[in-house]
Structures are given as C-alpha cells and as structure tokens.
C-alpha cells in the first residue's frame, strides 16, 4: 500500500470541483515568486509549507500568518524553509502555498475515514487547535442524507455556538450542511481517497470557507474487509430432532464427555460418536457418523483440529445440514490453522453444510434442553438471546445468571465465524418467537455493511443491545490526522451500532439490565417520567439521576396535583418526584397509581421506589406495582430497594416479568441508555433513531 498526502493546492483543486469554498491561493517555489503572487492574491496572507513529509505544519515552523506585503511574503518563504529543514532534514519541500487569510469565525472540522470493516465514515466536530482535546464530534457511515448530516450537526455539544449562543449572531448552518454534504459525496465518488481532514472549516454569519485541506490516498482503495459470499440461512437450521457428538467420551475430563452430559436433557435423539466405545452415558455410541442409522440434524465436533476436515466430509455424505465445530487450532493459531479452515469451508460448500465455529463454545437453547457446550452449568429458559464472540464470557455469564434468575432464549458462541456469522445468528434470533431482546458481545465485525444491513432489519421489531470490547486506546499507533484520531475503530463501531438502531452499553451488567427492561416493558414512547417514592432522599437522588441520564421529569398540571392532594398526606412533595413521605401505606401507592393511570397521557415512564419502613408492607406494594403495570401501556420500572426484607417483593416483580433495580442509579442509567439512542416511531415499532428519517 502506498499512502500519499495530496498537497494543499491539489486538495483545494479537488474541493473547488465540488463547489466547496476555499481561499484564493497560489503555490510558489522561490522567494522571488512569492512577492508578485502575494500581491495578486491580496493581503493579509498565510504562508504554509508544501511537503508530503510535514503533516503538522505549525509544529515544524511551517506556517506564517498575517503577511501584509510582498516583502513580508518573501521573508516568510525564507523563514519557513529554514524552520522545516531544521525540523525535517530529509523533507521534500515542494514550495510554499500562499493563501488569503480568512477572517476569524467559528472553527469546525469535517473529516472522513475508511474503516476496514464498515467502509467510509464522515466526521463533523468542533475544530481548531484543540480538536483532539475537546473531542466533540459526530460520526456517521456514508452515504448520509442532508437530514442525517443535519442531525450530526445538532448532536454536537458545541451546537449552541452555531445556533447563536448567549445572543451572539447565529452561524450559517446551511453553509456547513452544504460543505459537509459535498465532502461526503467527494469521499464516496473517489475510492482512492482513504482519509481526509478539513480543519478548520470556518463558519460565518453568512457562508463559510475551508482552510487546510489534508487528503490521503492509497493504491489499495476501496478494499473493505469481509466482503465475502453471503449464503442464505435455512429456516429450520436450528430445529433439531437428533444430534450427534463426534468425540464423545466416557472420560469426565474430556470435552466430549461434558457435551454429552449437557445434551442428556435434549428431548430428541442423541448419538455419541466414538469408535472405541459401545455406549456413553447410557446412550448407544457409534463408530462414525455414517454408521448412525437415522437422520442427523446437527453434528457437534470435539476432536483435534487435524481430524475435523474428514469429519465434515463424512457429515456431507451423511447429509447433515449443520456442523458445530467446538475444536480449536484453526485460524487463531496461524497460517497452518487458516489452511485447515479453508479446507473445512470448501468441503462444507461442496455439500451445502452450514458450519458454526470453529473454536466456538457451541450454543444453548434452554427451552428445548439443547446445550452443545462444555459449560459445567446450563442456564434457565427466558426471553433474552446472548450472542458472544468470547466463550469465556458465555461461561461466566451463564454462571452469574443463575442466582440472578435471568433466563435465556438462546446462548450462542460465534467462534471464528468461518461460515455462520453474527449476522446469521441475529437474523435467526430476530425471528425467534421466544426471543424478546438480543445482547451481542462483539470483538470484531468482519463484514460491517452486511452486519448493519441485517441488524437494521431487526431493531425495528426487537431491541439489540451491544457491548464492544477493545475500545481502549492503549497500544494503538498515533494517528496521522485529526480524523484518524477522533474516528478510531471503536468510535466507528459505535457510530455504526447507533445508526443501525442498536443500544451500545459499557458493561455486561448494563446490557442485561437494559435487555431485561426492554424484554418486559418494550420501548417507552418518549422520555417523560414520573417518580413515585416513599423515601425523600431517593426522590432527591432520582432528580439528579434523571438530569444525568437525559430523562425528563414532567411538571404536574394543577388538575393532577389536586387529585394527588386528595389521596396523599398533606406533607407530600406536591411535585415530581412524588415523595409520599416515609409512613406511606400500600394504599397510598395504590391510589397514586390510580391517578397516574387516569393521566397516563402525560408520562411515558414511571419509576416506583419503595424502601422498608415499619408500615410499608413491600409485598403489597409489589402486587400494586403489578396491577399498575397491567393497566398501562407505559414503561414501569421497579425500584424495591433494601436487604432481606425486599427479597420476596423483588421476586414477586420478577415472576410478573417486571424488572426490579435494587440500585436507583442503575434504573435511571438503563432507561437513559434506551432513550438516548432509540424512540418509538409513528407506526408503533421500536428502534428508530433520534434523527429525521432518510428521504
């Protein structure tokens, strides 16, 4: 790959072609040329070094501003040349560019980056010399409509500076929109451009101007990782009546033993395969797949990697549609392992077999007793699908889920994704009637555009929550441009997730809190919330958390306040949050709920907080919360907070599929995560973006 930085003059020429405003400029190669060129452009001027080796020009003494005469232009030429040669002795100095110095205005950055998984992305942010310190940017994968770009601009923390902050004159937002849109088209129409920085874009009350264009090209343009053949997923691929385990064993220390043990709860037929055993765990064993007398719907392979290609060949002859390769020793080990993977895939394609893995844990469907993993425990049945790129994360989560009483519709380990990928499993769980919410643990997406296409079709009907590992900047190479620094791989992933309607979270705990809430309550219609509490301290805290996580505590109209006056003690808070005071009886919860049911057009989310008191009777309160939930279509969030006395009411809510948050901050964070990226659109389907729709 040959990476080339266009000269600023070359960049300006390209920008001019797209109607993007740039300063008047000229490139001069001697001090003698500088004087006449300066007079023709007009003063004041800026002089900058033209050299492919000098990226950060100011740091090398390669910029002089405020040039007011022809003589000063000649002096600037000499000064820049001396400074750059001292800083970069081997630099190829191709001249000095003289530009008309622009008036001061609001400085922004518009950039573009080509991500190896997701392709071309556009970045818009607050610019200038502090751009990487401020890091106020919005990122979106291209193409992007004018509405999408406008949404990016509005999402910036610094947007009030554009709109007119503290009675200052508004900046020309339409000019910024036009510049960013033209840059996006330029980026898409020139596959050789791999990255660009426009910093700054100077925005005025009327119009704007691009200064300092930095555009990179390379000779491998347009290549995006993972643009591989896509094979349709059969509808009945995960419907099993029989499963074979190749590598089944009577030795409790072997993986094949653990898989067979876990599959004993399977209601279909289990076929252990081991040429040295007649029976394993009470089931008849067979010497090979072809020796099995009946049809086999799936084969789980747990033998050394070298023997796997032959097993896949045998599975093809047996017409087994799905092979789950638990074995490791493939691409993750180097070239020899990659060659084994290629052999397996070629054989699978020859026979029309789908392959899960290799180097995967397998998968679990608790409702039907399928557990093809060697995990020592099996999870409860539930409505959350968990799809993970890490087998170790799965075993930990399943173990953690049991005391937490969290259930799963499916637990899937994707492994090396030789054939079946995240997208295939998302498609399947998206149409699975037992799944109400999907959680992804992602390390790498191999085909970002295909991933987004699949997920975008699922998020309008089912929530998809995602945790992306590897977001730390430790160990990453220094970026050669501002955009490269601001739009790193992790940032592009997050932008893609949000664009596809997913909900990114920072931890496993957050993921399951959000998933449980959405699986039970669905998306709220908006962010308007009421808080009902019997503890003043928690009511005050809820106000703080609502502000922190972007949740709107609605103001009560007089009519609603009067109705609450009639059912609550005289010293209640008389505002939202509703503090019913510490001696509140369950009847006061019930009457407050009745008022809120009658006025449910005023709110979208209700947080119900209950703490132990001498007369609170939290079990009755929990049952009243259930009644409240059944009489509204709004999101009800339980916050039964306390120790042992709250265990039973918490269980009552859980059995009624109303999530409870024993930590109030967790409750507001979970709802904030949901509301931050998603909403409910006009036809009632969740998962829409908080931005204008594409035309």
C-alpha positions, 0 to 999 in steps of 0.5 A: 500500500502506498499512502500519499498526502495530496498537497494543499493546492491539489486538495483545494483543486479537488474541493473547488470541483465540488463547489466547496469554498476555499481561499484564493491561493497560489503555490510558489517555489522561490522567494522571488515568486512569492512577492508578485503572487502575494500581491495578486492574491491580496493581503493579509496572507498565510504562508504554509509549507508544501511537503508530503513529509510535514503533516503538522505544519505549525509544529515544524515552523511551517506556517506564517500568518498575517503577511501584509506585503510582498516583502513580508511574503518573501521573508516568510518563504525564507523563514519557513524553509529554514524552520522545516529543514531544521525540523525535517532534514530529509523533507521534500519541500515542494514550495510554499502555498500562499493563501488569503487569510480568512477572517476569524469565525467559528472553527469546525472540522469535517473529516472522513475515514475508511474503516476496514470493516464498515467502509467510509465514515464522515466526521463533523466536530468542533475544530481548531487547535484543540480538536483532539482535546475537546473531542466533540464530534459526530460520526456517521457511515456514508452515504448520509442524507442532508437530514442525517448530516443535519442531525450530526450537526445538532448532536454536537455539544458545541451546537449552541455556538452555531445556533447563536449562543448567549445572543451572539449572531447565529452561524450559517448552518446551511453553509456547513450542511452544504460543505459537509454534504459535498465532502461526503459525496467527494469521499464516496465518488473517489475510492482512492481517497482513504482519509481526509481532514478539513480543519478548520472549516470556518463558519460565518454569519453568512457562508463559510470557507475551508482552510487546510485541506489534508487528503490521503490516498492509497493504491489499495482503495476501496478494499473493505474487509469481509466482503465475502459470499453471503449464503442464505440461512435455512429456516429450520437450521436450528430445529433439531430432532437428533444430534450427534457428538463426534468425540464423545467420551466416557472420560469426565475430563474430556470435552466430549464427555461434558457435551454429552452430559449437557445434551442428556436433557435434549428431548430428541435423539442423541448419538455419541460418536466414538469408535472405541466405545459401545455406549456413553452415558447410557446412550448407544455410541457409534463408530462414525457418523455414517454408521448412525442409522437415522437422520442427523440434524446437527453434528457437534465436533470435539476432536483435534483440529487435524481430524475435523476436515474428514469429519465434515466430509463424512457429515456431507455424505451423511447429509447433515445440514449443520456442523458445530465445530467446538475444536480449536487450532484453526485460524487463531493459531496461524497460517497452518490453522487458516489452511485447515479452515479453508479446507473445512469451508470448501468441503462444507460448500461442496455439500451445502453444510452450514458450519458454526465455529470453529473454536466456538463454545457451541450454543444453548437453547434452554427451552428445548434442553439443547446445550452443545457446550462444555459449560459445567452449568446450563442456564434457565429458559427466558426471553433474552438471546446472548450472542458472544464472540468470547466463550469465556464470557458465555461461561461466566455469564451463564454462571452469574445468571443463575442466582440472578434468575435471568433466563435465556432464549438462546446462548450462542458462541460465534467462534471464528465465524468461518461460515455462520456469522453474527449476522446469521445468528441475529437474523435467526434470533430476530425471528425467534418467537421466544426471543424478546431482546438480543445482547451481542458481545462483539470483538470484531465485525468482519463484514460491517455493511452486511452486519448493519444491513441485517441488524437494521432489519431487526431493531425495528421489531426487537431491541439489540443491545451491544457491548464492544470490547477493545475500545481502549486506546492503549497500544494503538499507533498515533494517528496521522490526522485529526480524523484518524484520531477522533474516528478510531475503530471503536468510535466507528463501531459505535457510530455504526451500532447507533445508526443501525438502531442498536443500544451500545452499553459499557458493561455486561451488567448494563446490557442485561439490565437494559435487555431485561427492561426492554424484554418486559416493558418494550420501548417507552414512547418518549422520555417523560417520567414520573417518580413515585417514592416513599423515601425523600432522599431517593426522590432527591437522588432520582432528580439528579439521576434523571438530569444525568441520564437525559430523562425528563421529569414532567411538571404536574398540571394543577388538575393532577396535583389536586387529585394527588392532594386528595389521596396523599398526606398533606406533607407530600412533595406536591411535585415530581418526584412524588415523595409520599413521605416515609409512613406511606401505606400500600394504599397510598401507592395504590391510589397514586397509581390510580391517578397516574393511570387516569393521566397516563397521557402525560408520562411515558415512564414511571419509576416506583421506589419503595424502601422498608419502613415499619408500615410499608408492607413491600409485598403489597406494594409489589402486587400494586406495582403489578396491577399498575403495570397491567393497566398501562401501556407505559414503561414501569420500572421497579425500584424495591430497594433494601436487604432481606426484607425486599427479597420476596417483593423483588421476586414477586416483580420478577415472576410478573416479568417486571424488572426490579433495580435494587440500585436507583442509579442503575434504573435511571442509567438503563432507561437513559441508555434506551432513550438516548439512542432509540424512540418509538416511531409513528407506526408503533415499532421500536428502534428508530433513531433520534434523527429525521428519517432518510428521504 
